[in-house]
Amino acid sequence: MVLPFGYSELQDVELTTIPVDIAWKIGFVVFFSTFLTYLLNLLSMKELKPTTVAVFIYLQPVFATMFAIGLGKDELNLVKIGAAILIFSGVFLVTQKKN
């Protein structure tokens, strides 16, 4: 989906200059952190309610931000606070029972 927007940047990457250990780390992130996670999300929808899976998916950026801040790799600012409020509002709306 993003290939049309990032194709020119992808052409600028010299794959032969990427060290082998970095290539393995990129592969790990692409396979385990992205592909496998989304695959497991789809499989979990068979066992769990869709709202439970949706809440987990919505909260992933919040958990990632908290983890990064805890490691000292990121800082809390107004944009992140606003995004968290929007995420929690969405989670609240998803979990409300219909009358």
Biopython code that builds the backbone (N, CA, C, O; Angstrom):
import numpy as np
from Bio.PDB.StructureBuilder import StructureBuilder

atoms = [
    (1, "MET", "N", (0.822, -1.201, 0.000)),
    (1, "MET", "CA", (0.000, 0.000, 0.000)),
    (1, "MET", "C", (0.867, 1.266, 0.000)),
    (1, "MET", "O", (0.487, 2.262, -0.617)),
    (2, "VAL", "N", (1.998, 1.249, 0.664)),
    (2, "VAL", "CA", (2.824, 2.456, 0.736)),
    (2, "VAL", "C", (3.898, 2.508, -0.341)),
    (2, "VAL", "O", (4.604, 3.507, -0.477)),
    (3, "LEU", "N", (4.017, 1.425, -1.105)),
    (3, "LEU", "CA", (5.057, 1.371, -2.130)),
    (3, "LEU", "C", (4.982, 2.536, -3.122)),
    (3, "LEU", "O", (6.028, 3.093, -3.458)),
    (4, "PRO", "N", (3.807, 2.932, -3.604)),
    (4, "PRO", "CA", (3.788, 4.069, -4.532)),
    (4, "PRO", "C", (4.336, 5.359, -3.914)),
    (4, "PRO", "O", (4.892, 6.198, -4.624)),
    (5, "PHE", "N", (4.184, 5.520, -2.607)),
    (5, "PHE", "CA", (4.636, 6.749, -1.956)),
    (5, "PHE", "C", (6.120, 6.695, -1.578)),
    (5, "PHE", "O", (6.783, 7.731, -1.520)),
    (6, "GLY", "N", (6.634, 5.509, -1.325)),
    (6, "GLY", "CA", (8.010, 5.382, -0.881)),
    (6, "GLY", "C", (8.941, 4.747, -1.888)),
    (6, "GLY", "O", (10.078, 4.416, -1.553)),
    (7, "TYR", "N", (8.481, 4.569, -3.120)),
    (7, "TYR", "CA", (9.289, 3.885, -4.123)),
    (7, "TYR", "C", (10.596, 4.619, -4.404)),
    (7, "TYR", "O", (11.645, 3.988, -4.535)),
    (8, "SER", "N", (10.541, 5.955, -4.498)),
    (8, "SER", "CA", (11.769, 6.703, -4.807)),
    (8, "SER", "C", (12.783, 6.571, -3.672)),
    (8, "SER", "O", (13.983, 6.477, -3.929)),
    (9, "GLU", "N", (12.320, 6.563, -2.423)),
    (9, "GLU", "CA", (13.227, 6.370, -1.294)),
    (9, "GLU", "C", (13.791, 4.952, -1.286)),
    (9, "GLU", "O", (14.954, 4.744, -0.940)),
    (10, "LEU", "N", (12.964, 3.977, -1.668)),
    (10, "LEU", "CA", (13.423, 2.591, -1.721)),
    (10, "LEU", "C", (14.520, 2.413, -2.766)),
    (10, "LEU", "O", (15.436, 1.614, -2.569)),
    (11, "GLN", "N", (14.440, 3.136, -3.859)),
    (11, "GLN", "CA", (15.474, 3.064, -4.887)),
    (11, "GLN", "C", (16.806, 3.619, -4.390)),
    (11, "GLN", "O", (17.864, 3.194, -4.855)),
    (12, "ASP", "N", (16.767, 4.560, -3.454)),
    (12, "ASP", "CA", (17.987, 5.173, -2.927)),
    (12, "ASP", "C", (18.741, 4.269, -1.954)),
    (12, "ASP", "O", (19.913, 4.513, -1.665)),
    (13, "VAL", "N", (18.081, 3.233, -1.452)),
    (13, "VAL", "CA", (18.716, 2.338, -0.482)),
    (13, "VAL", "C", (19.686, 1.419, -1.210)),
    (13, "VAL", "O", (19.324, 0.749, -2.177)),
    (14, "GLU", "N", (20.925, 1.400, -0.729)),
    (14, "GLU", "CA", (21.931, 0.498, -1.285)),
    (14, "GLU", "C", (21.968, -0.748, -0.404)),
    (14, "GLU", "O", (22.618, -0.766, 0.641)),
    (15, "LEU", "N", (21.260, -1.789, -0.844)),
    (15, "LEU", "CA", (21.116, -2.997, -0.043)),
    (15, "LEU", "C", (22.449, -3.681, 0.238)),
    (15, "LEU", "O", (22.592, -4.352, 1.260)),
    (16, "THR", "N", (23.412, -3.523, -0.640)),
    (16, "THR", "CA", (24.710, -4.183, -0.442)),
    (16, "THR", "C", (25.516, -3.554, 0.691)),
    (16, "THR", "O", (26.453, -4.173, 1.196)),
    (17, "THR", "N", (25.169, -2.344, 1.095)),
    (17, "THR", "CA", (25.922, -1.678, 2.170)),
    (17, "THR", "C", (25.336, -1.953, 3.552)),
    (17, "THR", "O", (25.917, -1.548, 4.559)),
    (18, "ILE", "N", (24.202, -2.633, 3.612)),
    (18, "ILE", "CA", (23.584, -2.935, 4.905)),
    (18, "ILE", "C", (24.340, -4.104, 5.538)),
    (18, "ILE", "O", (24.439, -5.169, 4.930)),
    (19, "PRO", "N", (24.878, -3.922, 6.757)),
    (19, "PRO", "CA", (25.580, -5.023, 7.431)),
    (19, "PRO", "C", (24.640, -6.206, 7.677)),
    (19, "PRO", "O", (23.433, -6.029, 7.842)),
    (20, "VAL", "N", (25.202, -7.391, 7.700)),
    (20, "VAL", "CA", (24.411, -8.617, 7.833)),
    (20, "VAL", "C", (23.614, -8.616, 9.135)),
    (20, "VAL", "O", (22.448, -9.009, 9.134)),
    (21, "ASP", "N", (24.215, -8.184, 10.248)),
    (21, "ASP", "CA", (23.480, -8.195, 11.520)),
    (21, "ASP", "C", (22.300, -7.227, 11.489)),
    (21, "ASP", "O", (21.256, -7.503, 12.080)),
    (22, "ILE", "N", (22.456, -6.112, 10.812)),
    (22, "ILE", "CA", (21.339, -5.165, 10.669)),
    (22, "ILE", "C", (20.255, -5.757, 9.778)),
    (22, "ILE", "O", (19.069, -5.578, 10.056)),
    (23, "ALA", "N", (20.634, -6.455, 8.717)),
    (23, "ALA", "CA", (19.653, -7.098, 7.838)),
    (23, "ALA", "C", (18.844, -8.134, 8.615)),
    (23, "ALA", "O", (17.631, -8.235, 8.427)),
    (24, "TRP", "N", (19.497, -8.904, 9.483)),
    (24, "TRP", "CA", (18.778, -9.873, 10.320)),
    (24, "TRP", "C", (17.817, -9.167, 11.271)),
    (24, "TRP", "O", (16.703, -9.642, 11.493)),
    (25, "LYS", "N", (18.238, -8.043, 11.830)),
    (25, "LYS", "CA", (17.362, -7.290, 12.739)),
    (25, "LYS", "C", (16.155, -6.721, 11.997)),
    (25, "LYS", "O", (15.040, -6.730, 12.518)),
    (26, "ILE", "N", (16.378, -6.230, 10.788)),
    (26, "ILE", "CA", (15.263, -5.731, 9.975)),
    (26, "ILE", "C", (14.301, -6.873, 9.667)),
    (26, "ILE", "O", (13.085, -6.713, 9.770)),
    (27, "GLY", "N", (14.849, -8.025, 9.289)),
    (27, "GLY", "CA", (14.010, -9.195, 9.015)),
    (27, "GLY", "C", (13.214, -9.629, 10.232)),
    (27, "GLY", "O", (12.047, -10.003, 10.115)),
    (28, "PHE", "N", (13.842, -9.582, 11.402)),
    (28, "PHE", "CA", (13.150, -9.931, 12.645)),
    (28, "PHE", "C", (11.958, -9.008, 12.877)),
    (28, "PHE", "O", (10.859, -9.471, 13.185)),
    (29, "VAL", "N", (12.175, -7.706, 12.730)),
    (29, "VAL", "CA", (11.097, -6.738, 12.949)),
    (29, "VAL", "C", (9.981, -6.936, 11.930)),
    (29, "VAL", "O", (8.801, -6.918, 12.280)),
    (30, "VAL", "N", (10.358, -7.126, 10.671)),
    (30, "VAL", "CA", (9.341, -7.290, 9.630)),
    (30, "VAL", "C", (8.543, -8.565, 9.863)),
    (30, "VAL", "O", (7.315, -8.549, 9.782)),
    (31, "PHE", "N", (9.230, -9.676, 10.154)),
    (31, "PHE", "CA", (8.521, -10.942, 10.283)),
    (31, "PHE", "C", (7.785, -11.069, 11.609)),
    (31, "PHE", "O", (6.570, -11.268, 11.617)),
    (32, "PHE", "N", (8.484, -10.959, 12.718)),
    (32, "PHE", "CA", (7.868, -11.212, 14.023)),
    (32, "PHE", "C", (7.010, -10.048, 14.511)),
    (32, "PHE", "O", (5.875, -10.248, 14.943)),
    (33, "SER", "N", (7.550, -8.838, 14.441)),
    (33, "SER", "CA", (6.822, -7.704, 15.007)),
    (33, "SER", "C", (5.694, -7.206, 14.133)),
    (33, "SER", "O", (4.782, -6.541, 14.623)),
    (34, "THR", "N", (5.735, -7.512, 12.852)),
    (34, "THR", "CA", (4.694, -7.018, 11.953)),
    (34, "THR", "C", (3.846, -8.158, 11.417)),
    (34, "THR", "O", (2.671, -8.272, 11.767)),
    (35, "PHE", "N", (4.421, -9.000, 10.575)),
    (35, "PHE", "CA", (3.656, -10.044, 9.900)),
    (35, "PHE", "C", (3.021, -11.015, 10.895)),
    (35, "PHE", "O", (1.815, -11.256, 10.843)),
    (36, "LEU", "N", (3.816, -11.563, 11.788)),
    (36, "LEU", "CA", (3.304, -12.561, 12.725)),
    (36, "LEU", "C", (2.277, -11.956, 13.689)),
    (36, "LEU", "O", (1.294, -12.607, 14.045)),
    (37, "THR", "N", (2.510, -10.720, 14.105)),
    (37, "THR", "CA", (1.553, -10.061, 15.000)),
    (37, "THR", "C", (0.195, -9.893, 14.338)),
    (37, "THR", "O", (-0.833, -10.187, 14.949)),
    (38, "TYR", "N", (0.181, -9.425, 13.099)),
    (38, "TYR", "CA", (-1.089, -9.260, 12.400)),
    (38, "TYR", "C", (-1.757, -10.600, 12.116)),
    (38, "TYR", "O", (-2.982, -10.709, 12.166)),
    (39, "LEU", "N", (-0.956, -11.620, 11.820)),
    (39, "LEU", "CA", (-1.499, -12.953, 11.612)),
    (39, "LEU", "C", (-2.153, -13.475, 12.892)),
    (39, "LEU", "O", (-3.247, -14.038, 12.852)),
    (40, "LEU", "N", (-1.482, -13.285, 14.019)),
    (40, "LEU", "CA", (-2.057, -13.725, 15.298)),
    (40, "LEU", "C", (-3.292, -12.914, 15.670)),
    (40, "LEU", "O", (-4.216, -13.444, 16.287)),
    (41, "ASN", "N", (-3.319, -11.630, 15.300)),
    (41, "ASN", "CA", (-4.524, -10.830, 15.525)),
    (41, "ASN", "C", (-5.709, -11.426, 14.768)),
    (41, "ASN", "O", (-6.813, -11.518, 15.304)),
    (42, "LEU", "N", (-5.473, -11.825, 13.531)),
    (42, "LEU", "CA", (-6.547, -12.440, 12.743)),
    (42, "LEU", "C", (-7.002, -13.763, 13.348)),
    (42, "LEU", "O", (-8.200, -14.040, 13.415)),
    (43, "LEU", "N", (-6.045, -14.581, 13.789)),
    (43, "LEU", "CA", (-6.398, -15.855, 14.403)),
    (43, "LEU", "C", (-7.134, -15.659, 15.728)),
    (43, "LEU", "O", (-8.022, -16.441, 16.070)),
    (44, "SER", "N", (-6.769, -14.626, 16.465)),
    (44, "SER", "CA", (-7.426, -14.389, 17.753)),
    (44, "SER", "C", (-8.890, -13.994, 17.573)),
    (44, "SER", "O", (-9.704, -14.196, 18.474)),
    (45, "MET", "N", (-9.225, -13.434, 16.415)),
    (45, "MET", "CA", (-10.620, -13.058, 16.175)),
    (45, "MET", "C", (-11.534, -14.274, 16.107)),
    (45, "MET", "O", (-12.746, -14.145, 16.285)),
    (46, "LYS", "N", (-10.971, -15.454, 15.854)),
    (46, "LYS", "CA", (-11.779, -16.672, 15.861)),
    (46, "LYS", "C", (-12.166, -17.070, 17.273)),
    (46, "LYS", "O", (-13.231, -17.650, 17.485)),
    (47, "GLU", "N", (-11.308, -16.764, 18.244)),
    (47, "GLU", "CA", (-11.511, -17.206, 19.621)),
    (47, "GLU", "C", (-12.116, -16.133, 20.523)),
    (47, "GLU", "O", (-12.843, -16.448, 21.465)),
    (48, "LEU", "N", (-11.819, -14.883, 20.240)),
    (48, "LEU", "CA", (-12.249, -13.792, 21.107)),
    (48, "LEU", "C", (-13.327, -12.957, 20.440)),
    (48, "LEU", "O", (-13.571, -13.064, 19.238)),
    (49, "LYS", "N", (-13.965, -12.124, 21.247)),
    (49, "LYS", "CA", (-14.934, -11.185, 20.694)),
    (49, "LYS", "C", (-14.191, -10.118, 19.887)),
    (49, "LYS", "O", (-13.072, -9.746, 20.239)),
    (50, "PRO", "N", (-14.794, -9.631, 18.824)),
    (50, "PRO", "CA", (-14.131, -8.595, 18.019)),
    (50, "PRO", "C", (-13.767, -7.360, 18.832)),
    (50, "PRO", "O", (-12.746, -6.729, 18.560)),
    (51, "THR", "N", (-14.577, -7.003, 19.822)),
    (51, "THR", "CA", (-14.254, -5.816, 20.615)),
    (51, "THR", "C", (-12.989, -6.030, 21.442)),
    (51, "THR", "O", (-12.220, -5.089, 21.641)),
    (52, "THR", "N", (-12.759, -7.249, 21.927)),
    (52, "THR", "CA", (-11.557, -7.536, 22.706)),
    (52, "THR", "C", (-10.327, -7.372, 21.827)),
    (52, "THR", "O", (-9.338, -6.774, 22.251)),
    (53, "VAL", "N", (-10.378, -7.893, 20.614)),
    (53, "VAL", "CA", (-9.257, -7.767, 19.690)),
    (53, "VAL", "C", (-9.062, -6.303, 19.304)),
    (53, "VAL", "O", (-7.928, -5.832, 19.215)),
    (54, "ALA", "N", (-10.149, -5.587, 19.076)),
    (54, "ALA", "CA", (-10.062, -4.176, 18.702)),
    (54, "ALA", "C", (-9.410, -3.359, 19.811)),
    (54, "ALA", "O", (-8.570, -2.501, 19.538)),
    (55, "VAL", "N", (-9.789, -3.618, 21.054)),
    (55, "VAL", "CA", (-9.189, -2.895, 22.180)),
    (55, "VAL", "C", (-7.692, -3.153, 22.224)),
    (55, "VAL", "O", (-6.909, -2.222, 22.415)),
    (56, "PHE", "N", (-7.283, -4.408, 22.048)),
    (56, "PHE", "CA", (-5.858, -4.728, 22.047)),
    (56, "PHE", "C", (-5.128, -3.992, 20.930)),
    (56, "PHE", "O", (-4.058, -3.425, 21.151)),
    (57, "ILE", "N", (-5.709, -4.002, 19.730)),
    (57, "ILE", "CA", (-5.072, -3.342, 18.587)),
    (57, "ILE", "C", (-4.984, -1.836, 18.820)),
    (57, "ILE", "O", (-3.962, -1.219, 18.519)),
    (58, "TYR", "N", (-6.054, -1.241, 19.355)),
    (58, "TYR", "CA", (-6.053, 0.199, 19.602)),
    (58, "TYR", "C", (-5.023, 0.597, 20.652)),
    (58, "TYR", "O", (-4.431, 1.673, 20.563)),
    (59, "LEU", "N", (-4.804, -0.256, 21.641)),
    (59, "LEU", "CA", (-3.896, 0.090, 22.733)),
    (59, "LEU", "C", (-2.429, -0.192, 22.426)),
    (59, "LEU", "O", (-1.562, 0.228, 23.193)),
    (60, "GLN", "N", (-2.123, -0.884, 21.340)),
    (60, "GLN", "CA", (-0.727, -1.180, 21.008)),
    (60, "GLN", "C", (0.148, 0.074, 20.920)),
    (60, "GLN", "O", (1.252, 0.062, 21.465)),
    (61, "PRO", "N", (-0.288, 1.156, 20.260)),
    (61, "PRO", "CA", (0.568, 2.352, 20.228)),
    (61, "PRO", "C", (0.795, 2.955, 21.613)),
    (61, "PRO", "O", (1.864, 3.501, 21.885)),
    (62, "VAL", "N", (-0.196, 2.857, 22.477)),
    (62, "VAL", "CA", (-0.036, 3.381, 23.837)),
    (62, "VAL", "C", (1.018, 2.573, 24.581)),
    (62, "VAL", "O", (1.891, 3.139, 25.240)),
    (63, "PHE", "N", (0.938, 1.239, 24.477)),
    (63, "PHE", "CA", (1.929, 0.393, 25.139)),
    (63, "PHE", "C", (3.325, 0.634, 24.571)),
    (63, "PHE", "O", (4.295, 0.688, 25.327)),
    (64, "ALA", "N", (3.438, 0.780, 23.263)),
    (64, "ALA", "CA", (4.737, 1.021, 22.629)),
    (64, "ALA", "C", (5.322, 2.353, 23.094)),
    (64, "ALA", "O", (6.523, 2.448, 23.348)),
    (65, "THR", "N", (4.483, 3.376, 23.204)),
    (65, "THR", "CA", (4.948, 4.681, 23.670)),
    (65, "THR", "C", (5.394, 4.614, 25.122)),
    (65, "THR", "O", (6.428, 5.176, 25.481)),
    (66, "MET", "N", (4.620, 3.931, 25.960)),
    (66, "MET", "CA", (4.998, 3.797, 27.367)),
    (66, "MET", "C", (6.327, 3.047, 27.492)),
    (66, "MET", "O", (7.170, 3.409, 28.311)),
    (67, "PHE", "N", (6.510, 2.013, 26.688)),
    (67, "PHE", "CA", (7.745, 1.239, 26.703)),
    (67, "PHE", "C", (8.926, 2.113, 26.275)),
    (67, "PHE", "O", (9.980, 2.086, 26.910)),
    (68, "ALA", "N", (8.752, 2.890, 25.200)),
    (68, "ALA", "CA", (9.828, 3.761, 24.708)),
    (68, "ALA", "C", (10.168, 4.850, 25.717)),
    (68, "ALA", "O", (11.341, 5.168, 25.913)),
    (69, "ILE", "N", (9.163, 5.417, 26.352)),
    (69, "ILE", "CA", (9.416, 6.436, 27.371)),
    (69, "ILE", "C", (10.126, 5.813, 28.567)),
    (69, "ILE", "O", (11.042, 6.411, 29.132)),
    (70, "GLY", "N", (9.701, 4.607, 28.952)),
    (70, "GLY", "CA", (10.347, 3.911, 30.065)),
    (70, "GLY", "C", (11.811, 3.600, 29.802)),
    (70, "GLY", "O", (12.621, 3.591, 30.729)),
    (71, "LEU", "N", (12.159, 3.342, 28.537)),
    (71, "LEU", "CA", (13.555, 3.073, 28.170)),
    (71, "LEU", "C", (14.352, 4.357, 27.953)),
    (71, "LEU", "O", (15.564, 4.315, 27.746)),
    (72, "GLY", "N", (13.668, 5.493, 28.003)),
    (72, "GLY", "CA", (14.349, 6.765, 27.774)),
    (72, "GLY", "C", (14.589, 7.063, 26.307)),
    (72, "GLY", "O", (15.421, 7.913, 25.987)),
    (73, "LYS", "N", (13.893, 6.397, 25.412)),
    (73, "LYS", "CA", (14.063, 6.594, 23.973)),
    (73, "LYS", "C", (13.066, 7.583, 23.390)),
    (73, "LYS", "O", (13.165, 7.943, 22.217)),
    (74, "ASP", "N", (12.112, 8.024, 24.190)),
    (74, "ASP", "CA", (11.095, 8.954, 23.711)),
    (74, "ASP", "C", (10.703, 9.851, 24.871)),
    (74, "ASP", "O", (11.019, 9.569, 26.027)),
    (75, "GLU", "N", (10.020, 10.923, 24.554)),
    (75, "GLU", "CA", (9.563, 11.862, 25.581)),
    (75, "GLU", "C", (8.061, 12.072, 25.451)),
    (75, "GLU", "O", (7.500, 12.017, 24.356)),
    (76, "LEU", "N", (7.429, 12.313, 26.583)),
    (76, "LEU", "CA", (5.996, 12.585, 26.591)),
    (76, "LEU", "C", (5.779, 14.049, 26.226)),
    (76, "LEU", "O", (6.409, 14.942, 26.793)),
    (77, "ASN", "N", (4.881, 14.281, 25.274)),
    (77, "ASN", "CA", (4.551, 15.656, 24.886)),
    (77, "ASN", "C", (3.047, 15.767, 24.655)),
    (77, "ASN", "O", (2.315, 14.787, 24.801)),
    (78, "LEU", "N", (2.594, 16.957, 24.298)),
    (78, "LEU", "CA", (1.154, 17.191, 24.129)),
    (78, "LEU", "C", (0.554, 16.366, 22.990)),
    (78, "LEU", "O", (-0.601, 15.948, 23.076)),
    (79, "VAL", "N", (1.317, 16.130, 21.936)),
    (79, "VAL", "CA", (0.803, 15.343, 20.818)),
    (79, "VAL", "C", (0.514, 13.912, 21.277)),
    (79, "VAL", "O", (-0.527, 13.346, 20.942)),
    (80, "LYS", "N", (1.433, 13.338, 22.039)),
    (80, "LYS", "CA", (1.237, 11.961, 22.517)),
    (80, "LYS", "C", (0.090, 11.894, 23.531)),
    (80, "LYS", "O", (-0.675, 10.930, 23.540)),
    (81, "ILE", "N", (-0.024, 12.889, 24.361)),
    (81, "ILE", "CA", (-1.129, 12.922, 25.323)),
    (81, "ILE", "C", (-2.460, 13.032, 24.584)),
    (81, "ILE", "O", (-3.418, 12.338, 24.925)),
    (82, "GLY", "N", (-2.524, 13.902, 23.573)),
    (82, "GLY", "CA", (-3.741, 14.038, 22.769)),
    (82, "GLY", "C", (-4.079, 12.752, 22.034)),
    (82, "GLY", "O", (-5.243, 12.357, 21.960)),
    (83, "ALA", "N", (-3.050, 12.096, 21.489)),
    (83, "ALA", "CA", (-3.277, 10.824, 20.794)),
    (83, "ALA", "C", (-3.794, 9.766, 21.763)),
    (83, "ALA", "O", (-4.695, 8.999, 21.424)),
    (84, "ALA", "N", (-3.227, 9.723, 22.970)),
    (84, "ALA", "CA", (-3.686, 8.750, 23.974)),
    (84, "ALA", "C", (-5.143, 9.013, 24.354)),
    (84, "ALA", "O", (-5.922, 8.075, 24.524)),
    (85, "ILE", "N", (-5.504, 10.272, 24.484)),
    (85, "ILE", "CA", (-6.899, 10.611, 24.805)),
    (85, "ILE", "C", (-7.821, 10.136, 23.689)),
    (85, "ILE", "O", (-8.882, 9.574, 23.959)),
    (86, "LEU", "N", (-7.422, 10.357, 22.432)),
    (86, "LEU", "CA", (-8.237, 9.890, 21.306)),
    (86, "LEU", "C", (-8.341, 8.370, 21.285)),
    (86, "LEU", "O", (-9.410, 7.824, 21.013)),
    (87, "ILE", "N", (-7.236, 7.687, 21.570)),
    (87, "ILE", "CA", (-7.251, 6.223, 21.594)),
    (87, "ILE", "C", (-8.170, 5.719, 22.689)),
    (87, "ILE", "O", (-8.995, 4.837, 22.448)),
    (88, "PHE", "N", (-8.040, 6.266, 23.893)),
    (88, "PHE", "CA", (-8.895, 5.824, 24.993)),
    (88, "PHE", "C", (-10.358, 6.166, 24.735)),
    (88, "PHE", "O", (-11.248, 5.430, 25.160)),
    (89, "SER", "N", (-10.616, 7.276, 24.043)),
    (89, "SER", "CA", (-11.998, 7.610, 23.668)),
    (89, "SER", "C", (-12.544, 6.573, 22.695)),
    (89, "SER", "O", (-13.692, 6.145, 22.815)),
    (90, "GLY", "N", (-11.717, 6.167, 21.725)),
    (90, "GLY", "CA", (-12.134, 5.140, 20.779)),
    (90, "GLY", "C", (-12.389, 3.799, 21.461)),
    (90, "GLY", "O", (-13.362, 3.110, 21.153)),
    (91, "VAL", "N", (-11.505, 3.438, 22.388)),
    (91, "VAL", "CA", (-11.696, 2.192, 23.142)),
    (91, "VAL", "C", (-12.983, 2.268, 23.955)),
    (91, "VAL", "O", (-13.734, 1.296, 24.031)),
    (92, "PHE", "N", (-13.233, 3.413, 24.556)),
    (92, "PHE", "CA", (-14.472, 3.585, 25.330)),
    (92, "PHE", "C", (-15.696, 3.407, 24.437)),
    (92, "PHE", "O", (-16.651, 2.726, 24.812)),
    (93, "LEU", "N", (-15.663, 4.019, 23.260)),
    (93, "LEU", "CA", (-16.809, 3.917, 22.341)),
    (93, "LEU", "C", (-17.001, 2.490, 21.858)),
    (93, "LEU", "O", (-18.137, 2.036, 21.720)),
    (94, "VAL", "N", (-15.922, 1.779, 21.599)),
    (94, "VAL", "CA", (-16.025, 0.397, 21.110)),
    (94, "VAL", "C", (-16.602, -0.533, 22.179)),
    (94, "VAL", "O", (-17.335, -1.469, 21.861)),
    (95, "THR", "N", (-16.273, -0.275, 23.436)),
    (95, "THR", "CA", (-16.703, -1.169, 24.492)),
    (95, "THR", "C", (-18.099, -0.866, 25.051)),
    (95, "THR", "O", (-18.595, -1.602, 25.903)),
    (96, "GLN", "N", (-18.727, 0.202, 24.580)),
    (96, "GLN", "CA", (-20.064, 0.532, 25.056)),
    (96, "GLN", "C", (-21.080, -0.434, 24.496)),
    (96, "GLN", "O", (-21.045, -0.776, 23.314)),
    (97, "LYS", "N", (-21.998, -0.879, 25.364)),
    (97, "LYS", "CA", (-23.057, -1.772, 24.923)),
    (97, "LYS", "C", (-24.161, -0.976, 24.282)),
    (97, "LYS", "O", (-24.512, 0.110, 24.744)),
    (98, "LYS", "N", (-24.713, -1.527, 23.206)),
    (98, "LYS", "CA", (-25.815, -0.846, 22.542)),
    (98, "LYS", "C", (-27.104, -1.112, 23.298)),
    (98, "LYS", "O", (-27.315, -2.197, 23.839)),
    (99, "ASN", "N", (-27.977, -0.081, 23.327)),
    (99, "ASN", "CA", (-29.269, -0.219, 24.001)),
    (99, "ASN", "C", (-30.261, -0.936, 23.124)),
    (99, "ASN", "O", (-31.405, -1.143, 23.527)),
]
sb = StructureBuilder()
sb.init_structure("model")
sb.init_model(0)
sb.init_chain("A")
sb.init_seg("    ")
for serial, (resi, resn, name, xyz) in enumerate(atoms, 1):
    if name == "N":
        sb.init_residue(resn, " ", resi, " ")
    sb.init_atom(name, np.array(xyz, "f"), 0.0, 1.0, " ", f" {name:<3s}", serial, name[0])
structure = sb.get_structure()
